[in-house]
Amino acid sequence: MRLAALGTTTAGIADALHIRVVTARNHIANAERKLGARSRLEMVLLAMRAGLV
């Protein structure tokens, strides 16, 4: 979540976490779904409001 909040690309997140891009994309999609967000930007905003970032 922190990397997404910093504007890191999906590929950059995958590289930083030593995972595949597809896995990073799935994690981001799951976080968006759990927060009820429709986009990565909305996910980050909701996470910030909830104190997750």
Beta strands, then each sheet from edge to edge (+ up, - down):
end
